[in-house]
């Protein structure tokens, strides 16, 4: 069988001959309109759609969750500094008792 080459034009540039067909949308494109991605030549629209599909969506926290997180971090910080102050005062009291023994 003799295959006759099809002369197609680029989807974006009518004056240019197409070099490949995008596997995502089945349109023909010239060399400038396709990009290699994971061993495939994709057009920019299909490449953008594939990158969006692979990227996880970013979740937005509610106002109550932000307030609870801020309150929790404030309480944790207070507890750390409170324990640190108690330890310093305890150490200071022990040092005063041992330093003044005759």
C-alpha positions as CSV (number, residue, x, y, z in Angstrom):
1,X,0.0,0.0,0.0
2,X,1.2,3.4,-0.9
3,X,0.4,6.1,1.7
4,X,-0.2,9.6,0.4
5,X,1.0,12.2,2.8
6,X,-1.6,14.7,3.9
7,X,-0.7,18.3,3.7
8,X,-2.4,20.0,6.5
9,X,-2.1,23.5,7.8
10,X,-1.4,24.7,11.4
11,X,-4.5,25.4,13.5
12,X,-3.1,28.8,14.6
13,X,-1.1,29.8,11.5
14,X,-2.8,29.2,8.2
15,X,0.3,29.8,6.2
16,X,2.4,27.2,7.9
17,X,2.4,23.4,7.3
18,X,1.5,21.2,10.2
19,X,4.1,18.9,11.5
20,X,2.1,17.0,14.1
21,X,-1.3,16.3,15.5
22,X,-2.0,17.0,19.2
23,X,-3.1,13.8,20.9
24,X,-5.4,15.7,23.2
25,X,-7.5,17.7,20.8
26,X,-6.6,16.0,17.5
27,X,-5.8,19.4,15.8
28,X,-2.7,19.9,13.6
29,X,0.0,22.3,14.6
30,X,3.3,23.7,13.3
31,X,6.6,23.3,15.2
32,X,6.1,26.6,17.1
33,X,2.7,25.7,18.4
34,X,3.5,22.4,20.2
35,X,5.6,21.6,23.2
36,X,7.0,18.3,24.3
37,X,5.6,17.1,27.5
38,X,6.1,13.5,28.9
39,X,7.3,12.3,25.5
40,X,4.3,13.7,23.7
41,X,3.8,16.8,21.6
42,X,0.9,18.9,23.0
43,X,-0.6,22.2,22.0
44,X,-0.6,25.0,24.6
45,X,-4.4,24.5,25.4
46,X,-4.0,20.8,26.1
47,X,-0.7,21.4,28.0
48,X,-2.5,23.9,30.3
49,X,-5.5,21.7,30.8
50,X,-3.2,18.7,31.8
51,X,-1.1,20.8,34.2
52,X,-4.3,22.1,35.9
53,X,-5.6,18.5,36.2
54,X,-2.4,17.3,37.8
55,X,-2.1,20.1,40.3
56,X,-4.1,19.8,43.6
57,X,-6.6,22.5,44.3
58,X,-5.6,24.9,47.1
59,X,-8.1,24.8,50.0
60,X,-9.1,28.1,51.6
61,X,-9.4,28.1,55.4
62,X,-12.6,29.6,56.9
63,X,-12.5,32.5,59.3
64,X,-13.3,30.3,62.3
65,X,-10.4,28.0,61.4
66,X,-8.0,30.9,61.2
67,X,-9.3,32.3,64.5
68,X,-8.9,28.9,66.2
69,X,-5.4,28.5,64.8
70,X,-4.4,31.9,66.1
71,X,-5.9,31.3,69.5
72,X,-4.2,27.9,69.7
73,X,-0.8,29.4,68.8
74,X,-1.3,32.2,71.3
75,X,-2.1,29.7,74.1
76,X,0.9,27.5,73.2
77,X,3.3,30.5,73.2
78,X,1.9,31.6,76.6
79,X,2.4,28.1,78.0
80,X,6.0,27.9,76.8
81,X,7.0,31.3,78.3
82,X,5.1,30.5,81.5
83,X,7.0,27.3,82.0
84,X,10.3,29.0,81.1
85,X,9.6,31.7,83.7
86,X,8.7,29.2,86.4
87,X,11.9,27.3,85.6
88,X,14.0,30.4,85.9
89,X,12.4,31.4,89.2
90,X,12.9,27.9,90.6
91,X,16.5,27.9,89.6
92,X,17.0,31.4,91.1
93,X,15.4,30.3,94.4
94,X,17.7,27.2,94.6
95,X,20.8,29.3,93.9
96,X,19.9,31.8,96.6
97,X,19.4,29.0,99.2
98,X,22.8,27.4,98.4
99,X,24.8,30.7,98.2
100,X,23.9,32.0,101.7
101,X,24.7,28.9,103.8
102,X,27.4,29.5,106.3
